[in-house]
């Protein structure tokens, strides 16, 4: 077989080439390796081709994972160009809606979500010799899940090689997942000097006006093209309009974001064919993975927009946050990829930045992850090895949603219907819609709807019905939508033909989001079936609808904001969810009246179609109402003893791992029915809940082996040299022992907790129990702090001992004896 790692004659040596031998050697001797290569080192374009010639890779394929479609296409193109071949021969690309591979393909560049589907369909990855996780520092949910499933597959496929690489890696966390013996290879980048200039806006400055002024400054001050990194598409378009008014025609403006057509993305990545200077307005897509040729100046707005899922409400809120330090450094490095450059940071130099981006697995909707775990046959996520494990409350919320949709059973296993949903390469909610659309005789409409909702190429189009009519009438004008819709109709075995009847739209959405069925409270304001509130502008055509379903909903403070929706008839609601016809007792706690108030209702969740008087209160309804009241208050009535127990267990969980339970407020509120519900029989008032022995209830939930070690590892009290047993305070990050100074005479070292891992913080008190010193190093205090304390205190408290040598003096809780 001919070698495939030859490079084109026009390529120049890259820093990574000096490390290729070390990388090959590491993967020859180990199953896994880590590569930290600075920007510009050439890891993406050189390492995969070099690995194809390794003995363990001969005759098999290698997968290269990229975090985004743009990055995957660009990497595949550059790798193929290196071999003087088109994409689809030695180097292929595979992503949702696009596959260019052949029998000759040995290196497949795939997006991260594709790996999960490949593993689900072929758990042993037959024919694949290795997987490269590129740009792993971005810590997408798909990357973390893909790595966890791959490590599980390696328990059978121990010959499968893994290489995790990026410019920055959490090496300690990765080594814990991959194995302590995993080799780490480091490589410097090819980085030219970058000058950093800070340009914070004034207190009253308009953001886009300030940004435009800095663009003009950059164009006037230095050569080369300008890359502006902004939080999202809306900011790109606002600044683009401002620059159109201010810049001369000799400067061309490009957008760069994931919703653009491929041809437009490519144009933004290369210098202008007419030699004009360019201003490229990009999202965080330009932070890593892609190089925008010709850029010498970067303007970093210092913000990033992230979807943050709220497990309790089921809503996702787009948060615009200050960029983290690692991302800011990546952005700055874009200015020095090809020549010396300048980075303008639109914030103050004194502004602190968080060090790293929080992994998606800690802030995303985990319903897709819960679905994939069930498909993999995992009911306990702890059975897999994670770099960062999924948040228990968010995973529980995702699983509960899948149970309600009929995808999982009560044991979190895939149902037969859930197995049918697995054929659709979309979010599980969309899969439920597509799978059940047949009974509405609306399969083609459902395919078009899902293509529109998942494609996110029509952000400004709020009228779903009108947006779909346009696409069905002229699919050639909406090529991405047509491609995605045809992919779904081929699975559904229906034709993508003109659909003009939009009547089933609300019912289709209700299949996917039953909790987003919403009832009008007043014009433009709706109550969701899940219990929250959401609103539309009063001028919106659906503001007067009796019932609607929200397709896109942002979880804002105090109520969601509906972006896209469709009306739903009461008859349609009752046909989809027959339980809406059933009468149920409804009770809720009234703070004003200080008691439970109730009525009979029929409807779906908080959507009430009819009401009636309630004469008898069932125990189940009372229990549910009390739990709902506690959740609404968002705080639990723990006394000090229970809080101390929670603090002890939290300390052990932080230092000894997840064998110790998560008793945080968020988790306990999300699981109230499980741990507190059984104790509410016969209770009818919140005051009675507060009097429950909550410490004992929590202790009873602790595994007996852990309970047996609790007092040993994190004792509630410590005996001090005076003989007193002093209670430790576990309410903070570090336990505190507040004790009178005289009671610890003779204690040479601070005692240790948690098998010697940590020392409590000592609050050494005066005889009046006022703090004299706070220390975690008692030996240092005796040597350095005590002489000063003694000098100051012995005159103030002469009845108490203040010996010159406290280590040789007896400890006491008493004052000196009186002389007779």
Secondary structure, DSSP 8 states (H G I E B T S, - for coil): --------TT----GGGGGHHHHHHHHHH-SEEEEEE-TTS-HHHHHHHHHTTSGGGTTSEEEEEESSHHHHHHHHHHHHHHTT--TTSSEEEEETTEEE--TT--EEEEEHHHHHHHHHH-TT-TTEEEEEETTGGG--HHHHHHHHHHHHHTTT-TT-EEEEEESS--HHHHHHHH-TT-EEEEE------EEEEE----TT--HHHHHHHHHHHHHHHS-SEEEEE-SSHHHHHHHHHHHHHHS-TTEEEEEE-TTS-HHHHHHHHS--TT--EEEEEE-GGGTSS---TTEEEEEE--EEEEEEEETTTTEEEEEEEE--HHHHHHHHHGGGSSS-EEEEESS-TT----SS---GGGTS--HHHHHHHHHHT-S-GGGS--SS---HHHHHHHHHHHHHTTSB-TTS-B-HHHHHHTTS-S-HHHHHHHHHGGGGT-HHHHHHHHHHHHH---TT---HHHHHHHHHH-GGG-HHHHHHHHHHHHHHT---------TTHHHHHHHH-GGGEEEEEETTEEEETTS-EEE--TTSTTTT-SEEEEEEEE--TTSEEEEEEEE--HHHHHHH-GGGGSEEEEEEEETTTTEEEEEEEEEETTEEEEEE------HHHHHHHHHHHHHHHT-----HHHHHHHHHHHHHHHHH-TTS----HHHHHHTHHHHTGGG-TT--SHHHHHTS-HHHHHHHHS-HHHHHHHHHHS-SEEE-TTS-EEEEE-SSSS-EEEEEGGGGTT--S--EETTTTEE-EEEEE-TTS-EEEEES-HHHIIIIIHHHHHHHHTTT-TTS---S-TTSS---SS------
